Amino acid sequence: MSTPSQPTTLRSSLHDRGQRLTPQRQRVLALFERIGEGRHLSAEEVHQRLLGAAARVSLATVYRTLRLLSSMGLLQELELPEGGRRFELASDAHRDHHHLVCVRCGQTEEFENAAVLAAGETAALDHGFRLLECVLNVRALCPRCVAAECR
């Protein structure tokens, strides 16, 4: 959830980048803080939720804000092979997690797996790399899309 120092931290981070803390930027970040870690939204979903909350914001502003907040490390961007992008609240405590992504509807579920992390660490060491993060995106069909396919 949002902490009292969050707007001040966001304001100083934006100021350091020569940016202002606009109401739209505050609303986008507040939306992700309200829905919590592990929830993934597209720019269009963010836009719809903000409009549903009677916030006046354009889709172009949402796209720019998501890119800015991602570059600041406040949001994490998940790039899907089909060209879509989803965003989630960034968290150091929840850094090395993986995603099941439905290639049809875009539903995204998170999972953690120690074996995947160990394989990433081993691969990095074997090739002289230093592991920064280990993320696996599994492309699949969600149960709803599988059921629709069988009809």
Backbone torsions as a table, in degrees:
resi	resn	phi	psi	omega
1	MET	NA	167.4	-178.1
2	SER	-70.2	138.4	176.1
3	THR	-104.1	156.9	-178.9
4	PRO	-58.9	-28.6	-177.8
5	SER	-86.0	-6.3	-176.8
6	GLN	-56.9	-50.7	179.6
7	PRO	-61.4	-35.9	179.0
8	THR	-66.7	-43.5	178.2
9	THR	-63.8	-45.7	178.5
10	LEU	-62.7	-43.2	179.8
11	ARG	-60.4	-45.8	-179.3
12	SER	-68.1	-37.5	177.7
13	SER	-64.0	-43.4	178.1
14	LEU	-65.6	-43.1	-179.9
15	HIS	-59.4	-40.0	178.6
16	ASP	-62.2	-25.1	179.1
17	ARG	-96.3	4.3	-178.9
18	GLY	75.9	24.4	-178.3
19	GLN	-114.0	160.3	176.9
20	ARG	-102.4	156.4	173.7
21	LEU	-89.2	97.1	-178.5
22	THR	-89.3	157.9	176.3
23	PRO	-58.2	-35.4	179.8
24	GLN	-64.4	-42.4	178.6
25	ARG	-63.9	-41.6	177.6
26	GLN	-62.2	-42.5	-178.1
27	ARG	-65.4	-41.4	-180.0
28	VAL	-63.4	-48.5	-179.8
29	LEU	-64.3	-40.8	179.2
30	ALA	-62.1	-36.3	177.1
31	LEU	-59.6	-48.0	-179.9
32	PHE	-66.1	-35.6	178.0
33	GLU	-67.9	-35.2	178.4
34	ARG	-67.8	-42.6	-177.3
35	ILE	-78.8	-21.2	172.6
36	GLY	86.1	175.5	-178.9
37	GLU	-65.7	149.6	174.5
38	GLY	85.6	-0.3	177.3
39	ARG	-102.6	132.1	-174.7
40	HIS	-115.5	127.6	-179.5
41	LEU	-127.6	143.9	171.7
42	SER	-83.2	168.2	177.4
43	ALA	-59.6	-39.8	-179.8
44	GLU	-64.6	-39.7	177.8
45	GLU	-66.4	-40.5	176.2
46	VAL	-59.8	-47.5	-179.3
47	HIS	-58.2	-48.1	-179.7
48	GLN	-61.8	-41.5	179.4
49	ARG	-65.7	-39.3	178.8
50	LEU	-67.6	-40.9	177.1
51	LEU	-63.5	-38.5	177.8
52	GLY	-64.0	-25.1	178.0
53	ALA	-93.4	14.3	178.2
54	ALA	64.5	28.1	176.2
55	ALA	-91.2	130.9	179.2
56	ARG	-90.0	107.2	-179.2
57	VAL	-153.0	138.8	179.5
58	SER	-85.7	158.4	177.2
59	LEU	-62.6	-37.5	177.9
60	ALA	-61.2	-40.6	178.0
61	THR	-65.1	-39.2	177.7
62	VAL	-61.1	-46.9	178.5
63	TYR	-58.2	-48.3	-179.5
64	ARG	-62.3	-41.7	-178.6
65	THR	-66.2	-41.8	178.5
66	LEU	-62.4	-42.1	178.3
67	ARG	-64.4	-43.1	-179.6
68	LEU	-63.5	-48.9	-178.2
69	LEU	-65.8	-30.9	174.8
70	SER	-68.7	-43.6	-179.5
71	SER	-65.6	-24.4	178.1
72	MET	-84.8	-7.3	180.0
73	GLY	83.8	10.7	179.3
74	LEU	-86.4	-29.5	174.6
75	LEU	-121.2	155.0	176.1
76	GLN	-114.1	134.9	-177.7
77	GLU	-100.5	132.2	175.9
78	LEU	-110.3	113.7	-179.7
79	GLU	-94.7	121.8	-178.0
80	LEU	-92.8	145.0	-178.1
81	PRO	-57.7	-27.5	-178.8
82	GLU	-78.2	3.7	177.6
83	GLY	97.9	-7.0	178.9
84	GLY	-82.9	161.7	176.5
85	ARG	-132.4	141.4	175.7
86	ARG	-127.7	154.3	-176.9
87	PHE	-127.7	148.3	177.3
88	GLU	-143.3	160.1	177.5
89	LEU	-65.7	129.8	179.5
90	ALA	-76.3	145.5	180.0
91	SER	-155.7	128.0	176.4
92	ASP	-65.9	-32.9	-178.5
93	ALA	-72.0	-15.4	-174.9
94	HIS	-126.9	38.8	-170.3
95	ARG	-77.1	-52.5	-175.0
96	ASP	-91.8	73.3	176.6
97	HIS	-122.7	166.7	-172.3
98	HIS	-124.3	168.3	-175.0
99	HIS	-131.7	136.5	166.0
100	LEU	-98.2	122.8	-175.5
101	VAL	-123.2	123.1	176.5
102	CYS	-75.5	122.4	-176.6
103	VAL	-73.6	-13.3	-179.7
104	ARG	-93.7	-53.9	-174.0
105	CYS	-104.8	-11.9	178.6
106	GLY	86.9	-0.7	178.0
107	GLN	-54.0	135.6	-176.8
108	THR	-127.0	127.7	177.2
109	GLU	-122.5	141.8	178.1
110	GLU	-94.8	152.5	170.3
111	PHE	-150.8	156.5	176.1
112	GLU	-116.6	146.5	-178.2
113	ASN	-152.8	115.0	-177.7
114	ALA	-63.8	-32.7	-179.4
115	ALA	-66.6	-37.7	177.8
116	VAL	-65.8	-43.7	178.3
117	LEU	-62.6	-43.1	178.7
118	ALA	-63.1	-40.9	178.5
119	ALA	-63.8	-39.3	177.3
120	GLY	-64.8	-42.8	178.5
121	GLU	-63.4	-43.9	179.2
122	THR	-63.0	-46.8	179.7
123	ALA	-60.2	-43.6	179.4
124	ALA	-61.7	-48.5	-179.7
125	LEU	-62.3	-43.0	-179.1
126	ASP	-60.1	-28.7	-177.5
127	HIS	-106.7	10.9	176.9
128	GLY	75.8	18.8	178.7
129	PHE	-93.2	161.6	171.5
130	ARG	-109.5	117.6	-176.9
131	LEU	-66.2	127.5	175.2
132	LEU	-100.7	-43.0	174.7
133	GLU	-157.4	159.9	180.0
134	CYS	-130.8	110.9	-176.8
135	VAL	-130.4	130.0	177.7
136	LEU	-118.3	130.5	174.6
137	ASN	-110.3	117.0	-179.3
138	VAL	-100.6	118.3	178.8
139	ARG	-87.6	128.0	-175.8
140	ALA	-155.2	-174.4	171.8
141	LEU	-113.7	131.7	179.0
142	CYS	-73.2	163.8	-178.5
143	PRO	-56.3	-38.6	-179.6
144	ARG	-63.7	-42.6	179.8
145	CYS	-72.1	-33.3	175.8
146	VAL	-64.3	-44.0	-179.9
147	ALA	-63.5	-40.2	179.0
148	ALA	-66.2	-33.3	-179.9
149	GLU	-69.0	-30.6	-177.0
150	CYS	-81.9	-8.6	-178.7
151	ARG	-76.5	NA	NA
